[in-house]
Every structure is written in structure tokens, then in C-alpha cells.
Amino acid sequence: MLSTPRQQLQVDDLVSYGVNVMNTVGSAEDFRYFAPRLLELSLIIDGMDWPDLELTFIKLAQANWQSWPEAAILAELMDALWADILTQDPSWLDAGTLLCALGSAQPSIAHRLRAWSALDNAASIANLHEFVTTQTDIRQGRLVARNAYWDTTSTTYAELSSWLSNGPATTALQAAIGSHTSEQVLTHLADIHNRLLQARSDTGPMPESQKT
């Protein structure tokens, strides 16, 4: 890997390293060197599909990427990726995947959720529809992300759960329903709203760990 210029490294060169770095091979220091190429290959069409994007972002957090000289550039990349979720319909990147990746790499996703709450265009609504209707589960009256990469004890997971189940998403939907006229957009909004209501009306049994 070191004998090849970084920008010439291909998927097959980096797959094993990307999966195992900081576990059985490598360190945060060499991950800093290879991360730009790993991200590039992960984010291009027909590029790297393993390790999953979420796993790469988890490793960014493990390597304390926010202390790197390149931190500002990485933050700009994350902002640009989220902007696509809010403006591209359908987004070339799955919203649930990216939200979990960002939630794994950053200490908060509250600003991402506030931006999504605007629901001011068909793209952001379509991507929220896809996420809520196909990538969430209902558990004890709450709508929760299904992605197995989520750390369910993390602040970011709690932020997402609160946004979905404690009112902010419902409030955003109600405002959006009154400001759109497209039949398809209104259908998407109604589907999302019904999913949130379905979660709130769930009366499944309480887990044993929560019983007193």
C-alpha cells in the first residue's frame, strides 16, 4: 500500500485494511493518511461497497478525526453529503446510511435534523419518506432507526429518537402539509405522518428491564 501513490490505490488494495484498521492492523496515524482515498472510493459510483460507509465513519471517530489538520475539510464533506439528502431526489446516497454514518463520526446531529425539519422541497420529503417507511421500527411507542451500526447508547441516537418520537418531526410535517400542493409530496407527507402516529399508538409489552 505504501509503495503505491495514495490516489492510485484501488478498492482491492484497501478493502481488508478498511475493515480491520485499528483492530488487527494499523493505527490512527496511518488511517489519517489512507482515509481520503477510502472515502473517495466509498463515495463514487461503482466504488467501494465494503467496508460500509458507516463503518468507515465509526473508524474516523475512533481515530479522533476532529483533531486532524484536515478536520475542517472532512466537516465540509459531511455538510455537503447531508446537503444532497436535503436537495437531491432521489439522493444518490441513502439517507439512513448517511445519518448513521454522521451520527457515528460527530458528537451531535441536532443541526442535521433541524435542517431536515424545514421539509421545504420534494427531495428532502422523499428522502424522509424513504427513511421513515423502510428503515425504522416501532418499539414501545417509539420510532427507532433500524440500521445495526447505530450505537443505541450514543447522544446522536437519542437525538434522532427524540426527533422522531417526541414531537419535532410531527410538528415539521404538520407545517409542511400546509405549505405544499403537489399530490405526490402530500402523499409522502401523509405516509410519514401516519407512520409517526402508528408508533405513538403502539401498545406493545414493556421490556422486562423497564418494569419495576
C-alpha positions as CSV (number, residue, x, y, z in Angstrom):
1,M,0.0,0.0,0.0
2,L,2.8,2.4,0.8
3,S,4.7,1.6,-2.4
4,T,1.7,2.9,-4.5
5,P,0.8,6.6,-4.6
6,R,-2.3,7.0,-2.5
7,Q,-4.5,8.3,-5.3
8,Q,-3.7,5.2,-7.4
9,L,-4.8,2.7,-4.7
10,Q,-7.9,0.8,-5.8
11,V,-10.7,-1.0,-4.0
12,D,-8.9,-4.3,-3.8
13,D,-5.9,-2.6,-2.2
14,L,-7.9,-1.1,0.6
15,V,-10.8,-3.4,1.5
16,S,-9.1,-5.5,4.1
17,Y,-7.3,-2.5,5.6
18,G,-10.5,-0.5,5.7
19,V,-12.3,-3.3,7.6
20,N,-9.5,-4.1,10.1
21,V,-7.7,-0.8,10.7
22,M,-7.3,-0.1,14.4
23,N,-8.5,-3.6,15.2
24,T,-5.9,-6.0,13.9
25,V,-3.9,-3.8,11.7
26,G,-2.7,-0.2,11.6
27,S,-3.2,2.9,13.8
28,A,-5.0,6.2,13.8
29,E,-1.9,7.8,12.3
30,D,-1.8,5.7,9.2
31,F,-5.6,5.8,8.9
32,R,-5.3,9.5,8.6
33,Y,-3.1,9.0,5.6
34,F,-5.4,6.5,3.9
35,A,-8.8,7.9,4.9
36,P,-9.1,10.4,2.0
37,R,-8.7,7.6,-0.6
38,L,-11.0,5.3,1.4
39,L,-13.7,8.0,1.4
40,E,-13.2,8.8,-2.2
41,L,-13.7,5.2,-3.2
42,S,-16.7,4.8,-0.9
43,L,-18.5,7.8,-2.4
44,I,-18.1,7.2,-6.1
45,I,-20.4,5.2,-8.3
46,D,-19.2,1.6,-8.7
47,G,-16.6,2.3,-6.0
48,M,-16.0,0.6,-2.7
49,D,-19.1,-1.1,-1.2
50,W,-17.2,-2.7,1.7
51,P,-16.5,-1.6,4.4
52,D,-19.8,0.1,4.7
53,L,-19.8,3.8,4.9
54,E,-21.0,3.7,8.5
55,L,-18.0,1.5,9.5
56,T,-15.6,4.0,7.9
57,F,-17.1,6.8,9.8
58,I,-17.0,4.8,13.0
59,K,-13.3,4.4,12.4
60,L,-13.0,8.2,11.8
61,A,-14.4,8.7,15.3
62,Q,-12.1,6.1,16.8
63,A,-9.1,7.9,15.2
64,N,-10.3,11.2,16.6
65,W,-10.6,12.8,13.2
66,Q,-11.6,16.2,14.7
67,S,-8.1,16.6,16.0
68,W,-6.6,16.2,12.5
69,P,-5.3,19.2,10.4
70,E,-7.8,18.0,7.8
71,A,-10.8,18.2,10.2
72,A,-12.3,21.3,8.5
73,I,-12.2,19.7,5.1
74,L,-13.8,16.5,6.4
75,A,-16.5,18.6,8.1
76,E,-17.2,20.3,4.8
77,L,-17.5,16.9,3.1
78,M,-20.0,15.8,5.7
79,D,-22.0,19.0,5.3
80,A,-22.0,18.6,1.5
81,L,-23.2,15.0,1.8
82,W,-26.1,16.0,4.0
83,A,-27.0,18.8,1.7
84,D,-27.5,16.2,-1.0
85,I,-30.0,14.4,1.2
86,L,-31.9,17.7,1.5
87,T,-31.8,18.6,-2.2
88,Q,-31.4,15.5,-4.4
89,D,-34.5,13.4,-5.2
90,P,-33.8,10.6,-5.1
91,S,-30.5,11.1,-3.3
92,W,-27.6,9.1,-4.7
93,L,-26.8,8.3,-1.1
94,D,-29.2,6.6,1.2
95,A,-30.4,8.9,4.0
96,G,-30.5,6.3,6.7
97,T,-27.0,5.2,5.9
98,L,-25.6,8.7,5.9
99,L,-27.4,9.7,9.0
100,C,-26.0,6.8,10.9
101,A,-22.5,7.5,9.5
102,L,-22.7,11.1,10.6
103,G,-24.1,10.1,13.9
104,S,-21.1,7.8,14.4
105,A,-18.5,10.4,13.5
106,Q,-19.9,13.6,15.0
107,P,-20.9,14.4,18.6
108,S,-24.3,15.7,17.5
109,I,-26.7,15.5,14.6
110,A,-29.2,18.0,16.0
111,H,-28.3,20.6,13.3
112,R,-28.9,17.9,10.6
113,L,-32.4,17.2,12.0
114,R,-33.2,20.9,12.2
115,A,-32.3,21.3,8.6
116,W,-34.4,18.3,7.6
117,S,-37.3,19.7,9.6
118,A,-37.7,22.5,7.0
119,L,-39.2,20.0,4.6
120,D,-39.2,22.8,2.0
121,N,-38.7,20.8,-1.1
122,A,-39.7,17.5,-2.7
123,A,-36.3,15.9,-2.3
124,S,-36.0,16.3,1.4
125,I,-39.5,14.9,1.8
126,A,-38.9,12.0,-0.5
127,N,-35.8,11.0,1.4
128,L,-37.5,11.3,4.8
129,H,-40.3,9.2,3.4
130,E,-37.9,6.5,2.3
131,F,-36.2,6.6,5.7
132,V,-39.2,6.5,7.9
133,T,-41.3,4.0,5.9
134,T,-38.5,1.5,5.2
135,Q,-35.7,1.9,7.7
136,T,-37.4,2.3,11.1
137,D,-39.0,0.0,13.6
138,I,-41.7,0.7,16.2
139,R,-40.7,-0.3,19.7
140,Q,-42.8,0.6,22.8
141,G,-44.4,3.6,21.2
142,R,-41.3,5.0,19.6
143,L,-40.0,5.0,16.1
144,V,-36.3,3.9,16.0
145,A,-33.7,3.6,13.3
146,R,-33.2,0.0,12.1
147,N,-29.5,0.4,11.0
148,A,-27.5,-2.0,13.0
149,Y,-24.4,0.3,13.0
150,W,-26.1,2.7,15.4
151,D,-24.7,2.9,18.9
152,T,-28.0,2.9,20.8
153,T,-26.3,4.4,23.8
154,S,-25.0,7.4,21.9
155,T,-26.1,11.0,22.1
156,T,-26.8,11.1,18.4
157,Y,-29.1,8.1,18.5
158,A,-31.0,9.7,21.3
159,E,-31.3,12.9,19.3
160,L,-32.8,11.0,16.4
161,S,-35.1,9.0,18.5
162,S,-36.3,12.2,20.2
163,W,-36.8,14.0,16.9
164,L,-38.9,11.1,15.5
165,S,-40.9,10.3,18.6
166,N,-41.1,13.4,20.9
167,G,-42.8,15.8,18.6
168,P,-40.4,17.8,16.4
169,A,-40.8,15.6,13.3
170,T,-44.6,15.7,13.7
171,T,-44.6,19.4,14.1
172,A,-42.5,19.8,11.0
173,L,-44.8,17.5,9.0
174,Q,-47.9,19.4,10.0
175,A,-46.3,22.7,8.9
176,A,-45.2,21.1,5.6
177,I,-48.6,19.7,4.8
178,G,-50.0,23.3,4.9
179,S,-47.3,24.6,2.5
180,H,-47.2,22.1,-0.3
181,T,-49.6,21.5,-3.1
182,S,-48.0,18.6,-5.1
183,E,-50.1,15.5,-4.8
184,Q,-47.1,13.2,-4.6
185,V,-45.5,15.4,-1.9
186,L,-48.7,15.5,0.1
187,T,-48.9,11.7,-0.2
188,H,-45.4,11.3,1.1
189,L,-46.1,13.6,4.0
190,A,-49.3,11.8,4.9
191,D,-47.5,8.4,4.8
192,I,-44.8,9.8,7.2
193,H,-47.3,11.3,9.5
194,N,-49.3,8.1,9.6
195,R,-46.1,6.2,10.5
196,L,-45.3,8.5,13.4
197,L,-48.9,8.2,14.6
198,Q,-48.7,4.4,14.3
199,A,-45.6,4.4,16.5
200,R,-47.3,6.6,19.2
201,S,-50.3,4.3,19.3
202,D,-48.2,1.2,19.7
203,T,-49.0,-0.6,23.0
204,G,-46.6,-3.4,22.8
205,P,-45.4,-5.0,26.0
206,M,-42.8,-3.2,28.1
207,P,-39.4,-4.8,28.1
208,E,-38.6,-6.7,31.4
209,S,-35.7,-4.3,32.0
210,Q,-38.1,-1.3,32.2
211,K,-40.6,-3.0,34.6
212,T,-40.5,-2.1,38.3
